[in-house]
Amino acid sequence: MNHSSNNHPPTQPRNGHQNGHAVSQRGLLSIAMLALSMGAFGIAALAGVKIVADVLGENSKTEVGMVFVQIIVVGLAYMVGWLTALVAIRVYGNLILPMLIKACAWACLVVVCYLFIVVLQRMYHQPDDLTKFIKYLLVLAGGLGAMVGFHLIVEEHDLRPFAIPLLIISLGQLGMIVFRYVFDVENVKLGFVWKDLIFFFIMMTVSIAMLAHWGILEPIREKLTNSFDKNSTSMRSQN
């Protein structure tokens, strides 16, 4: 009886079929996460462009509270894309999303630089309306926040090159401030100086922090990595 049983072909292990099914399922989930993530980022980008166009409009009548609410809503769409991208990369090992996220980060930098320059042009005329200044700060903060969010998704992503154009524009702002308050005294509004200084120091602080690579965001990145490493390791062991 033992001899006849040895002649039977070896039975295929059931785990092999399950693992093959798991691999294909993991690939489908990775693709689904990619589509969902980029779709959410696309919605956030379109809405963000609309907000910027409204804020920078010459006859903009959007209230500060409404701009704040709009940024929160757009941030919700961004967070959906951010979370799904994080899961797709850290858990399902998607190899396409990191390249797309890096491209999104550079695109976000271009938008922030454009906003920075346009806002400086508007501030040069020293508008008396405080709400415009607050709305400018809100849209710039939203752009910088989106750029930093993209930075956190991809491991070993370096923000230092992103600081260079911001520092160059900040240097131009410094020259503009000096020229206005030293060489164009007749047209200066003394009550506007605090707006210039606040805007300048905020952008300089952000730029220098990015360039100096102080590691302020590293604890957040480490927590994200540690929380997803366990899940990704367990899934790979199952496969």
C-alpha positions in Angstrom: 0.0 0.0 0.0 2.9 2.3 0.8 4.4 1.5 -2.6 1.3 2.4 -4.5 0.9 5.7 -2.6 4.4 6.7 -3.6 3.6 6.4 -7.3 0.9 9.0 -7.2 2.0 12.5 -8.4 2.6 14.9 -5.7 -0.4 17.0 -4.8 -0.1 20.7 -5.5 -0.1 22.7 -2.3 -3.2 24.8 -1.8 -1.2 27.8 -0.6 0.3 28.2 -4.0 -3.1 28.8 -5.6 -4.0 31.2 -2.8 -0.7 33.0 -3.1 -1.2 33.5 -6.8 -4.6 34.8 -6.2 -3.3 37.1 -3.5 -0.6 38.5 -5.9 -3.2 39.3 -8.6 -5.6 40.8 -6.0 -2.8 42.9 -4.6 -2.0 44.2 -8.1 -5.6 45.1 -8.8 -5.9 46.9 -5.4 -2.7 48.8 -6.2 -4.1 50.0 -9.5 -7.4 50.9 -7.9 -5.6 52.9 -5.3 -3.6 54.7 -8.0 -6.7 55.6 -9.9 -8.5 56.8 -6.7 -5.5 58.8 -5.5 -4.9 60.6 -8.8 -8.6 61.2 -9.2 -8.8 62.8 -5.8 -5.7 64.9 -6.4 -7.2 66.0 -9.7 -10.4 67.2 -8.0 -8.4 69.0 -5.4 -6.2 70.6 -8.1 -9.2 71.9 -10.2 -10.9 73.3 -7.1 -7.6 74.9 -5.9 -7.2 76.6 -9.3 -10.7 78.0 -8.9 -10.0 79.3 -5.4 -6.8 81.0 -6.6 -8.5 82.6 -9.5 -11.2 84.0 -7.2 -8.8 85.3 -4.7 -6.5 86.9 -7.2 -9.4 88.4 -9.1 -9.4 92.2 -9.3 -13.0 92.4 -8.1 -12.9 89.4 -5.7 -15.8 89.6 -3.2 -15.2 86.2 -1.6 -15.2 86.6 2.2 -12.3 85.3 4.2 -14.5 82.8 6.0 -15.7 81.3 2.7 -12.1 81.0 1.5 -11.2 79.2 4.7 -14.2 76.8 4.2 -13.2 76.3 0.6 -9.6 75.4 1.6 -11.0 72.9 4.1 -13.2 71.2 1.5 -10.3 71.1 -1.0 -8.1 69.7 1.8 -10.6 66.9 2.3 -10.3 65.8 -1.3 -6.5 66.2 -1.0 -6.4 64.0 2.1 -8.4 61.2 0.3 -5.7 61.2 -2.4 -2.9 61.5 0.1 -4.1 58.5 2.2 -4.8 56.3 -0.8 -1.4 57.1 -2.3 0.3 56.3 1.0 -1.5 53.0 1.2 -0.7 52.2 -2.5 3.0 52.9 -2.0 3.7 51.7 1.5 1.4 48.7 1.6 0.9 47.5 -2.0 4.3 48.6 -3.3 3.0 50.6 -6.2 6.0 51.7 -8.3 4.2 54.3 -10.6 2.8 56.5 -7.9 6.1 57.7 -6.4 7.0 59.2 -9.8 3.6 60.8 -10.2 3.8 62.2 -6.6 7.2 63.7 -7.3 5.8 65.3 -10.5 2.9 66.6 -8.4 5.3 68.1 -5.9 7.2 70.0 -8.6 3.9 71.2 -10.1 2.8 72.4 -6.7 6.1 74.3 -6.3 5.5 76.0 -9.7 2.0 77.1 -8.5 3.4 78.3 -5.1 6.1 80.4 -6.9 3.5 81.9 -9.2 1.3 82.8 -6.3 4.3 84.2 -4.4 5.2 86.5 -7.3 1.6 87.6 -8.0 1.0 88.3 -4.3 4.1 90.4 -4.2 2.9 92.4 -7.1 -0.4 93.1 -5.4 1.3 94.0 -2.1 3.6 96.5 -3.8 0.6 98.7 -4.2 -0.1 98.5 -0.5 -3.8 97.7 -0.5 -5.7 98.9 2.5 -8.1 95.9 2.6 -6.9 93.5 5.3 -9.0 90.7 4.0 -7.0 90.5 0.8 -3.8 90.1 2.8 -5.4 87.3 4.9 -6.7 85.5 1.7 -3.3 85.7 0.1 -1.7 84.1 3.2 -4.4 81.3 3.2 -3.9 80.3 -0.5 -0.1 80.4 -0.1 -0.3 78.3 3.1 -2.6 75.8 1.2 -0.1 75.5 -1.6 2.9 75.0 0.8 0.9 72.5 2.8 0.1 70.5 -0.4 3.7 70.5 -1.4 4.9 69.3 2.1 2.2 66.6 2.0 3.5 65.2 -1.3 7.0 65.2 0.3 5.8 63.0 3.2 4.3 60.3 0.9 7.5 59.3 -0.8 10.4 58.0 1.3 13.8 59.7 1.1 12.2 62.7 -0.8 14.4 65.8 -0.5 12.8 69.2 -0.1 16.0 71.2 -0.3 15.9 71.9 -4.1 12.4 73.2 -3.6 13.7 75.9 -1.3 16.0 77.6 -3.9 13.3 79.3 -6.0 11.4 80.3 -2.9 14.6 81.9 -1.5 15.3 83.7 -4.8 11.7 85.2 -4.8 12.1 86.1 -1.1 15.4 87.9 -1.9 13.4 89.9 -4.5 10.8 90.7 -1.9 13.5 92.0 0.4 14.8 94.2 -2.3 11.3 95.5 -3.0 10.8 96.3 0.7 14.1 98.1 1.0 13.4 100.1 -2.2 9.9 101.1 -1.0 10.8 102.3 2.5 14.1 103.9 1.6 13.9 105.2 -2.0 10.2 105.6 -2.4 9.3 107.3 0.9 6.7 109.7 -0.5 4.4 106.8 -1.5 4.9 104.7 1.6 2.0 103.7 3.9 3.6 103.2 7.3 0.7 101.1 8.4 1.5 98.5 5.7 5.0 97.7 7.0 3.9 95.0 9.4 2.2 93.2 6.5 5.4 93.2 4.5 7.4 92.0 7.4 5.0 89.2 8.4 4.8 87.9 4.8 8.6 88.1 4.4 9.5 86.3 7.6 6.9 83.6 7.0 8.3 82.7 3.6 11.9 83.1 4.6 11.4 80.8 7.6 9.7 78.1 5.5 12.4 78.4 2.8 15.3 78.2 5.3 13.8 75.3 7.1 13.5 73.4 3.8 17.0 74.3 2.8 18.7 73.6 6.1 17.0 70.2 6.3 16.4 70.5 10.0 14.4 67.3 10.0 11.3 68.8 11.5 9.1 66.4 9.4 11.2 63.3 10.1 9.3 62.2 13.2 6.1 62.3 11.1 7.7 60.4 8.3 9.1 57.8 10.8 5.6 57.3 12.3 4.1 56.8 8.9 6.8 54.3 7.9 6.6 52.3 11.1 2.8 52.1 11.0 2.8 50.8 7.4 5.9 48.6 7.6 4.1 46.0 9.8 1.2 45.7 7.3 3.4 45.6 4.3 5.7 43.0 5.9 2.8 40.7 6.9 1.3 40.9 3.4 4.7 40.1 1.7 5.1 37.1 4.1 1.7 35.8 3.1 2.6 36.2 -0.6 
